[in-house]
Amino acid sequence: MDKTKRKIPLILVIGVLLLGAMLGSLLGELLKMALPDGVVKEVFLRSIDVMLGPAVIDLLMFSVTLGLTLKFNFIGIIGIAVAYYILRFWR
């Protein structure tokens, strides 16, 4: 019996994980407004910023500034994990 697994394209995997991170971060921002100050709010909403840039490209007539900042918090990581779990069974 020959079982063939359907391969999921890499761009779809990256897109779903990014969507999970964005939805988790959105949920984290909503929780930030709803939770009262305390230890629970600190644990779930403490974030780590990963920053790349800014890089400036200066051409004589104009200049372009590029940069990227990723903000990870615990709820965002949970969003990535849920997206991965859903993606595992999407075959």
C-alpha positions as a LaTeX table, in Angstrom:
\begin{tabular}{lrrr}
\hline
Residue & $x$ (\AA) & $y$ (\AA) & $z$ (\AA) \\
\hline
Met1 & 0.00 & 0.00 & 0.00 \\
Asp2 & 1.57 & 3.26 & $-1.14$ \\
Lys3 & 0.74 & 6.27 & 0.98 \\
Thr4 & 1.71 & 9.57 & $-0.55$ \\
Lys5 & 1.81 & 12.63 & 1.65 \\
Arg6 & 0.71 & 15.85 & 0.12 \\
Lys7 & 3.45 & 18.42 & 0.64 \\
Ile8 & 2.40 & 21.82 & 1.91 \\
Pro9 & 4.16 & 24.69 & 0.12 \\
Leu10 & 6.70 & 26.57 & 2.23 \\
Ile11 & 5.08 & 29.94 & 1.52 \\
Leu12 & 1.80 & 28.63 & 2.94 \\
Val13 & 3.53 & 27.40 & 6.10 \\
Ile14 & 5.26 & 30.76 & 6.60 \\
Gly15 & 2.01 & 32.62 & 5.88 \\
Val16 & $-0.04$ & 30.56 & 8.36 \\
Leu17 & 2.60 & 30.92 & 11.09 \\
Leu18 & 2.80 & 34.67 & 10.47 \\
Leu19 & $-0.99$ & 34.90 & 10.63 \\
Gly20 & $-0.94$ & 33.01 & 13.93 \\
Ala21 & 1.68 & 35.40 & 15.31 \\
Met22 & $-0.33$ & 38.44 & 14.21 \\
Leu23 & $-3.60$ & 37.11 & 15.66 \\
Gly24 & $-1.81$ & 36.20 & 18.89 \\
Ser25 & $-0.32$ & 39.68 & 19.13 \\
Leu26 & $-3.72$ & 41.24 & 18.46 \\
Leu27 & $-5.22$ & 39.10 & 21.22 \\
Gly28 & $-2.36$ & 40.16 & 23.49 \\
Glu29 & $-3.07$ & 43.84 & 22.84 \\
Leu30 & $-6.76$ & 43.29 & 23.59 \\
Leu31 & $-5.84$ & 41.49 & 26.82 \\
Lys32 & $-3.53$ & 44.36 & 27.74 \\
Met33 & $-6.53$ & 46.70 & 27.76 \\
Ala34 & $-8.81$ & 44.24 & 29.58 \\
Leu35 & $-6.58$ & 42.82 & 32.34 \\
Pro36 & $-6.02$ & 44.76 & 35.55 \\
Asp37 & $-2.45$ & 45.59 & 36.55 \\
Gly38 & $-0.71$ & 42.71 & 38.26 \\
Val39 & 1.51 & 39.69 & 37.90 \\
Val40 & $-0.67$ & 37.93 & 35.32 \\
Lys41 & $-0.58$ & 40.95 & 33.03 \\
Glu42 & 3.21 & 41.18 & 33.39 \\
Val43 & 3.80 & 37.50 & 32.60 \\
Phe44 & 1.51 & 37.22 & 29.60 \\
Leu45 & 2.25 & 40.57 & 28.02 \\
Arg46 & 5.99 & 41.09 & 28.54 \\
Ser47 & 7.44 & 41.42 & 25.07 \\
Ile48 & 10.78 & 41.04 & 23.36 \\
Asp49 & 11.53 & 43.33 & 20.43 \\
Val50 & 13.73 & 42.01 & 17.63 \\
Met51 & 14.83 & 44.91 & 15.46 \\
Leu52 & 16.58 & 45.03 & 12.10 \\
Gly53 & 17.61 & 48.44 & 10.85 \\
Pro54 & 17.06 & 51.19 & 10.14 \\
Ala55 & 19.02 & 51.01 & 6.91 \\
Val56 & 19.26 & 54.19 & 4.88 \\
Ile57 & 19.75 & 54.18 & 1.13 \\
Asp58 & 20.73 & 57.68 & 0.13 \\
Leu59 & 20.48 & 58.47 & $-3.54$ \\
Leu60 & 21.18 & 62.05 & $-4.49$ \\
Met61 & 17.59 & 62.93 & $-5.35$ \\
Phe62 & 15.89 & 60.97 & $-2.56$ \\
Ser63 & 16.59 & 58.62 & 0.31 \\
Val64 & 14.84 & 55.49 & 1.51 \\
Thr65 & 14.84 & 54.23 & 5.08 \\
Leu66 & 14.08 & 50.56 & 5.68 \\
Gly67 & 13.56 & 48.78 & 8.98 \\
Leu68 & 11.78 & 45.83 & 10.54 \\
Thr69 & 10.71 & 45.27 & 14.14 \\
Leu70 & 9.19 & 42.03 & 15.40 \\
Lys71 & 7.50 & 42.12 & 18.79 \\
Phe72 & 7.08 & 38.75 & 20.50 \\
Asn73 & 5.04 & 38.16 & 23.63 \\
Phe74 & 3.76 & 35.00 & 25.29 \\
Ile75 & 0.32 & 35.26 & 23.68 \\
Gly76 & 1.95 & 35.66 & 20.25 \\
Ile77 & 3.96 & 32.48 & 20.84 \\
Ile78 & 0.73 & 30.69 & 21.78 \\
Gly79 & $-0.77$ & 31.98 & 18.50 \\
Ile80 & 2.15 & 30.51 & 16.55 \\
Ala81 & 1.73 & 27.18 & 18.37 \\
Val82 & $-2.00$ & 27.06 & 17.60 \\
Ala83 & $-1.35$ & 27.91 & 13.95 \\
Tyr84 & 1.27 & 25.12 & 13.76 \\
Tyr85 & $-1.16$ & 22.66 & 15.36 \\
Ile86 & $-3.86$ & 23.56 & 12.81 \\
Leu87 & $-1.33$ & 23.35 & 9.98 \\
Arg88 & $-0.24$ & 19.84 & 11.02 \\
Phe89 & $-3.72$ & 18.47 & 10.42 \\
Trp90 & $-4.28$ & 20.40 & 7.19 \\
Arg91 & $-3.22$ & 17.59 & 4.85 \\
\hline
\end{tabular}
